[in-house]
Amino acid sequence: MPQPLEKIDPVDRPRGPAQVVPLTAASSISPRETQSPSTRIETVEEQVIHAVAGAMRSLRPGYEELRLVAGDACIYVLDQSFKVAKRLQKQAQQIKQEHPVELLFGITVGAFVLGMAIRIWRSKSYEYRG
């Protein structure tokens, strides 16, 4: 059911003037401002030290948990990569045993294609300017 415009956007309604509160000299000076500058610096320094210590205390459990999760993830990735490496090694041994001529032919063709690609790249990169 549609609502009237006044209920949807109450910000556009005009407001009355704000009440002005006079500022007296006695109320504008805080007890901290009457202290010497070195005392104020020491209190600010203490506040900063307490704030940093509190932040470290609150962040430490999350940091420890994050460190444990990251460690577990690294162990998992290493374990999986070792499994893949072992599987590839077994497949390479099997191909080497079952098809030695085809393996030699594949290596030869790969080296030839790589050599031609490097030669073409070098000829385009270092053109002779004589």
Biotite code that builds the C-alpha atoms (Angstrom):
import biotite.structure as struc

atoms = struc.array([
    struc.Atom([0.000, 0.000, 0.000], chain_id="A", res_id=1, res_name="MET", atom_name="CA", element="C"),
    struc.Atom([1.538, 3.360, -0.963], chain_id="A", res_id=2, res_name="PRO", atom_name="CA", element="C"),
    struc.Atom([2.424, 5.740, 1.835], chain_id="A", res_id=3, res_name="GLN", atom_name="CA", element="C"),
    struc.Atom([1.952, 9.507, 1.758], chain_id="A", res_id=4, res_name="PRO", atom_name="CA", element="C"),
    struc.Atom([5.019, 11.500, 0.731], chain_id="A", res_id=5, res_name="LEU", atom_name="CA", element="C"),
    struc.Atom([5.301, 13.087, 4.180], chain_id="A", res_id=6, res_name="GLU", atom_name="CA", element="C"),
    struc.Atom([5.944, 9.681, 5.766], chain_id="A", res_id=7, res_name="LYS", atom_name="CA", element="C"),
    struc.Atom([8.552, 8.636, 3.196], chain_id="A", res_id=8, res_name="ILE", atom_name="CA", element="C"),
    struc.Atom([10.770, 11.746, 3.233], chain_id="A", res_id=9, res_name="ASP", atom_name="CA", element="C"),
    struc.Atom([10.524, 13.606, 6.574], chain_id="A", res_id=10, res_name="PRO", atom_name="CA", element="C"),
    struc.Atom([13.842, 15.445, 6.021], chain_id="A", res_id=11, res_name="VAL", atom_name="CA", element="C"),
    struc.Atom([12.342, 18.138, 3.799], chain_id="A", res_id=12, res_name="ASP", atom_name="CA", element="C"),
    struc.Atom([10.045, 19.483, 6.528], chain_id="A", res_id=13, res_name="ARG", atom_name="CA", element="C"),
    struc.Atom([11.102, 22.937, 7.765], chain_id="A", res_id=14, res_name="PRO", atom_name="CA", element="C"),
    struc.Atom([12.434, 23.051, 11.287], chain_id="A", res_id=15, res_name="ARG", atom_name="CA", element="C"),
    struc.Atom([12.394, 25.902, 13.750], chain_id="A", res_id=16, res_name="GLY", atom_name="CA", element="C"),
    struc.Atom([15.521, 27.838, 14.695], chain_id="A", res_id=17, res_name="PRO", atom_name="CA", element="C"),
    struc.Atom([18.034, 26.066, 16.925], chain_id="A", res_id=18, res_name="ALA", atom_name="CA", element="C"),
    struc.Atom([18.446, 27.191, 20.499], chain_id="A", res_id=19, res_name="GLN", atom_name="CA", element="C"),
    struc.Atom([21.657, 29.178, 21.101], chain_id="A", res_id=20, res_name="VAL", atom_name="CA", element="C"),
    struc.Atom([23.564, 28.273, 24.255], chain_id="A", res_id=21, res_name="VAL", atom_name="CA", element="C"),
    struc.Atom([26.014, 30.951, 25.463], chain_id="A", res_id=22, res_name="PRO", atom_name="CA", element="C"),
    struc.Atom([29.547, 29.807, 26.209], chain_id="A", res_id=23, res_name="LEU", atom_name="CA", element="C"),
    struc.Atom([31.071, 31.247, 29.357], chain_id="A", res_id=24, res_name="THR", atom_name="CA", element="C"),
    struc.Atom([34.777, 31.476, 30.087], chain_id="A", res_id=25, res_name="ALA", atom_name="CA", element="C"),
    struc.Atom([34.545, 29.249, 33.139], chain_id="A", res_id=26, res_name="ALA", atom_name="CA", element="C"),
    struc.Atom([32.826, 26.419, 31.273], chain_id="A", res_id=27, res_name="SER", atom_name="CA", element="C"),
    struc.Atom([35.186, 26.518, 28.277], chain_id="A", res_id=28, res_name="SER", atom_name="CA", element="C"),
    struc.Atom([38.379, 25.721, 30.227], chain_id="A", res_id=29, res_name="ILE", atom_name="CA", element="C"),
    struc.Atom([38.650, 22.114, 31.249], chain_id="A", res_id=30, res_name="SER", atom_name="CA", element="C"),
    struc.Atom([40.783, 20.958, 34.191], chain_id="A", res_id=31, res_name="PRO", atom_name="CA", element="C"),
    struc.Atom([43.155, 19.258, 31.728], chain_id="A", res_id=32, res_name="ARG", atom_name="CA", element="C"),
    struc.Atom([43.903, 22.584, 30.048], chain_id="A", res_id=33, res_name="GLU", atom_name="CA", element="C"),
    struc.Atom([44.971, 24.143, 33.340], chain_id="A", res_id=34, res_name="THR", atom_name="CA", element="C"),
    struc.Atom([47.716, 21.517, 33.732], chain_id="A", res_id=35, res_name="GLN", atom_name="CA", element="C"),
    struc.Atom([51.232, 22.119, 32.519], chain_id="A", res_id=36, res_name="SER", atom_name="CA", element="C"),
    struc.Atom([52.009, 21.038, 28.923], chain_id="A", res_id=37, res_name="PRO", atom_name="CA", element="C"),
    struc.Atom([54.344, 18.229, 30.022], chain_id="A", res_id=38, res_name="SER", atom_name="CA", element="C"),
    struc.Atom([51.621, 16.754, 32.252], chain_id="A", res_id=39, res_name="THR", atom_name="CA", element="C"),
    struc.Atom([49.145, 16.861, 29.365], chain_id="A", res_id=40, res_name="ARG", atom_name="CA", element="C"),
    struc.Atom([51.645, 15.102, 27.082], chain_id="A", res_id=41, res_name="ILE", atom_name="CA", element="C"),
    struc.Atom([52.213, 12.406, 29.690], chain_id="A", res_id=42, res_name="GLU", atom_name="CA", element="C"),
    struc.Atom([48.487, 11.767, 30.049], chain_id="A", res_id=43, res_name="THR", atom_name="CA", element="C"),
    struc.Atom([48.077, 11.592, 26.256], chain_id="A", res_id=44, res_name="VAL", atom_name="CA", element="C"),
    struc.Atom([51.041, 9.211, 26.090], chain_id="A", res_id=45, res_name="GLU", atom_name="CA", element="C"),
    struc.Atom([49.497, 7.018, 28.778], chain_id="A", res_id=46, res_name="GLU", atom_name="CA", element="C"),
    struc.Atom([46.179, 7.012, 26.937], chain_id="A", res_id=47, res_name="GLN", atom_name="CA", element="C"),
    struc.Atom([47.897, 5.953, 23.723], chain_id="A", res_id=48, res_name="VAL", atom_name="CA", element="C"),
    struc.Atom([49.806, 3.198, 25.528], chain_id="A", res_id=49, res_name="ILE", atom_name="CA", element="C"),
    struc.Atom([46.597, 1.895, 27.123], chain_id="A", res_id=50, res_name="HIS", atom_name="CA", element="C"),
    struc.Atom([44.742, 2.054, 23.799], chain_id="A", res_id=51, res_name="ALA", atom_name="CA", element="C"),
    struc.Atom([47.483, 0.125, 21.973], chain_id="A", res_id=52, res_name="VAL", atom_name="CA", element="C"),
    struc.Atom([47.701, -2.456, 24.756], chain_id="A", res_id=53, res_name="ALA", atom_name="CA", element="C"),
    struc.Atom([43.926, -2.922, 24.685], chain_id="A", res_id=54, res_name="GLY", atom_name="CA", element="C"),
    struc.Atom([43.937, -3.307, 20.924], chain_id="A", res_id=55, res_name="ALA", atom_name="CA", element="C"),
    struc.Atom([46.706, -5.901, 21.109], chain_id="A", res_id=56, res_name="MET", atom_name="CA", element="C"),
    struc.Atom([44.813, -7.846, 23.771], chain_id="A", res_id=57, res_name="ARG", atom_name="CA", element="C"),
    struc.Atom([41.644, -7.842, 21.702], chain_id="A", res_id=58, res_name="SER", atom_name="CA", element="C"),
    struc.Atom([43.409, -8.796, 18.458], chain_id="A", res_id=59, res_name="LEU", atom_name="CA", element="C"),
    struc.Atom([45.627, -11.555, 19.856], chain_id="A", res_id=60, res_name="ARG", atom_name="CA", element="C"),
    struc.Atom([43.017, -14.397, 19.844], chain_id="A", res_id=61, res_name="PRO", atom_name="CA", element="C"),
    struc.Atom([42.037, -13.611, 16.256], chain_id="A", res_id=62, res_name="GLY", atom_name="CA", element="C"),
    struc.Atom([45.688, -13.465, 15.214], chain_id="A", res_id=63, res_name="TYR", atom_name="CA", element="C"),
    struc.Atom([46.419, -16.816, 16.823], chain_id="A", res_id=64, res_name="GLU", atom_name="CA", element="C"),
    struc.Atom([43.398, -18.401, 15.136], chain_id="A", res_id=65, res_name="GLU", atom_name="CA", element="C"),
    struc.Atom([44.401, -16.910, 11.772], chain_id="A", res_id=66, res_name="LEU", atom_name="CA", element="C"),
    struc.Atom([47.948, -18.204, 12.205], chain_id="A", res_id=67, res_name="ARG", atom_name="CA", element="C"),
    struc.Atom([46.677, -21.716, 12.927], chain_id="A", res_id=68, res_name="LEU", atom_name="CA", element="C"),
    struc.Atom([44.304, -21.702, 9.948], chain_id="A", res_id=69, res_name="VAL", atom_name="CA", element="C"),
    struc.Atom([47.048, -20.404, 7.638], chain_id="A", res_id=70, res_name="ALA", atom_name="CA", element="C"),
    struc.Atom([49.432, -23.079, 8.911], chain_id="A", res_id=71, res_name="GLY", atom_name="CA", element="C"),
    struc.Atom([46.873, -25.801, 8.268], chain_id="A", res_id=72, res_name="ASP", atom_name="CA", element="C"),
    struc.Atom([46.241, -24.441, 4.777], chain_id="A", res_id=73, res_name="ALA", atom_name="CA", element="C"),
    struc.Atom([49.969, -24.463, 3.982], chain_id="A", res_id=74, res_name="CYS", atom_name="CA", element="C"),
    struc.Atom([50.311, -28.036, 5.202], chain_id="A", res_id=75, res_name="ILE", atom_name="CA", element="C"),
    struc.Atom([47.338, -29.072, 3.039], chain_id="A", res_id=76, res_name="TYR", atom_name="CA", element="C"),
    struc.Atom([48.761, -27.357, -0.063], chain_id="A", res_id=77, res_name="VAL", atom_name="CA", element="C"),
    struc.Atom([52.187, -28.968, 0.455], chain_id="A", res_id=78, res_name="LEU", atom_name="CA", element="C"),
    struc.Atom([50.617, -32.384, 0.954], chain_id="A", res_id=79, res_name="ASP", atom_name="CA", element="C"),
    struc.Atom([48.528, -32.066, -2.214], chain_id="A", res_id=80, res_name="GLN", atom_name="CA", element="C"),
    struc.Atom([51.495, -30.830, -4.262], chain_id="A", res_id=81, res_name="SER", atom_name="CA", element="C"),
    struc.Atom([53.589, -33.797, -3.112], chain_id="A", res_id=82, res_name="PHE", atom_name="CA", element="C"),
    struc.Atom([50.777, -36.153, -4.136], chain_id="A", res_id=83, res_name="LYS", atom_name="CA", element="C"),
    struc.Atom([50.555, -34.535, -7.579], chain_id="A", res_id=84, res_name="VAL", atom_name="CA", element="C"),
    struc.Atom([54.339, -34.694, -7.992], chain_id="A", res_id=85, res_name="ALA", atom_name="CA", element="C"),
    struc.Atom([54.402, -38.393, -7.088], chain_id="A", res_id=86, res_name="LYS", atom_name="CA", element="C"),
    struc.Atom([51.547, -39.133, -9.505], chain_id="A", res_id=87, res_name="ARG", atom_name="CA", element="C"),
    struc.Atom([53.312, -37.264, -12.327], chain_id="A", res_id=88, res_name="LEU", atom_name="CA", element="C"),
    struc.Atom([56.544, -39.084, -11.575], chain_id="A", res_id=89, res_name="GLN", atom_name="CA", element="C"),
    struc.Atom([54.788, -42.452, -11.785], chain_id="A", res_id=90, res_name="LYS", atom_name="CA", element="C"),
    struc.Atom([53.106, -41.484, -15.071], chain_id="A", res_id=91, res_name="GLN", atom_name="CA", element="C"),
    struc.Atom([56.437, -40.338, -16.524], chain_id="A", res_id=92, res_name="ALA", atom_name="CA", element="C"),
    struc.Atom([58.073, -43.636, -15.524], chain_id="A", res_id=93, res_name="GLN", atom_name="CA", element="C"),
    struc.Atom([55.213, -45.569, -17.093], chain_id="A", res_id=94, res_name="GLN", atom_name="CA", element="C"),
    struc.Atom([55.427, -43.613, -20.386], chain_id="A", res_id=95, res_name="ILE", atom_name="CA", element="C"),
    struc.Atom([59.205, -44.047, -20.413], chain_id="A", res_id=96, res_name="LYS", atom_name="CA", element="C"),
    struc.Atom([58.872, -47.813, -19.972], chain_id="A", res_id=97, res_name="GLN", atom_name="CA", element="C"),
    struc.Atom([55.973, -48.383, -22.389], chain_id="A", res_id=98, res_name="GLU", atom_name="CA", element="C"),
    struc.Atom([56.683, -45.880, -25.205], chain_id="A", res_id=99, res_name="HIS", atom_name="CA", element="C"),
    struc.Atom([60.392, -44.870, -25.298], chain_id="A", res_id=100, res_name="PRO", atom_name="CA", element="C"),
    struc.Atom([60.488, -44.033, -29.044], chain_id="A", res_id=101, res_name="VAL", atom_name="CA", element="C"),
    struc.Atom([57.382, -41.867, -28.901], chain_id="A", res_id=102, res_name="GLU", atom_name="CA", element="C"),
    struc.Atom([58.792, -40.061, -25.861], chain_id="A", res_id=103, res_name="LEU", atom_name="CA", element="C"),
    struc.Atom([62.059, -39.353, -27.680], chain_id="A", res_id=104, res_name="LEU", atom_name="CA", element="C"),
    struc.Atom([60.126, -38.128, -30.729], chain_id="A", res_id=105, res_name="PHE", atom_name="CA", element="C"),
    struc.Atom([57.985, -35.824, -28.559], chain_id="A", res_id=106, res_name="GLY", atom_name="CA", element="C"),
    struc.Atom([61.056, -34.330, -26.894], chain_id="A", res_id=107, res_name="ILE", atom_name="CA", element="C"),
    struc.Atom([62.679, -33.761, -30.303], chain_id="A", res_id=108, res_name="THR", atom_name="CA", element="C"),
    struc.Atom([59.599, -32.051, -31.748], chain_id="A", res_id=109, res_name="VAL", atom_name="CA", element="C"),
    struc.Atom([59.228, -29.870, -28.644], chain_id="A", res_id=110, res_name="GLY", atom_name="CA", element="C"),
    struc.Atom([62.869, -28.768, -28.808], chain_id="A", res_id=111, res_name="ALA", atom_name="CA", element="C"),
    struc.Atom([62.544, -27.975, -32.523], chain_id="A", res_id=112, res_name="PHE", atom_name="CA", element="C"),
    struc.Atom([59.391, -25.891, -32.043], chain_id="A", res_id=113, res_name="VAL", atom_name="CA", element="C"),
    struc.Atom([60.933, -24.046, -29.087], chain_id="A", res_id=114, res_name="LEU", atom_name="CA", element="C"),
    struc.Atom([64.096, -23.332, -31.079], chain_id="A", res_id=115, res_name="GLY", atom_name="CA", element="C"),
    struc.Atom([62.101, -21.950, -34.011], chain_id="A", res_id=116, res_name="MET", atom_name="CA", element="C"),
    struc.Atom([60.007, -19.750, -31.705], chain_id="A", res_id=117, res_name="ALA", atom_name="CA", element="C"),
    struc.Atom([63.133, -18.332, -30.045], chain_id="A", res_id=118, res_name="ILE", atom_name="CA", element="C"),
    struc.Atom([64.759, -17.708, -33.434], chain_id="A", res_id=119, res_name="ARG", atom_name="CA", element="C"),
    struc.Atom([61.685, -15.840, -34.723], chain_id="A", res_id=120, res_name="ILE", atom_name="CA", element="C"),
    struc.Atom([61.421, -13.809, -31.527], chain_id="A", res_id=121, res_name="TRP", atom_name="CA", element="C"),
    struc.Atom([65.097, -12.845, -31.650], chain_id="A", res_id=122, res_name="ARG", atom_name="CA", element="C"),
    struc.Atom([64.899, -11.875, -35.317], chain_id="A", res_id=123, res_name="SER", atom_name="CA", element="C"),
    struc.Atom([61.986, -9.523, -34.584], chain_id="A", res_id=124, res_name="LYS", atom_name="CA", element="C"),
    struc.Atom([63.526, -8.096, -31.422], chain_id="A", res_id=125, res_name="SER", atom_name="CA", element="C"),
    struc.Atom([67.050, -7.524, -32.737], chain_id="A", res_id=126, res_name="TYR", atom_name="CA", element="C"),
    struc.Atom([66.615, -6.615, -36.373], chain_id="A", res_id=127, res_name="GLU", atom_name="CA", element="C"),
    struc.Atom([69.845, -5.980, -38.214], chain_id="A", res_id=128, res_name="TYR", atom_name="CA", element="C"),
    struc.Atom([70.243, -2.307, -38.986], chain_id="A", res_id=129, res_name="ARG", atom_name="CA", element="C"),
    struc.Atom([73.177, -2.151, -41.344], chain_id="A", res_id=130, res_name="GLY", atom_name="CA", element="C"),
])
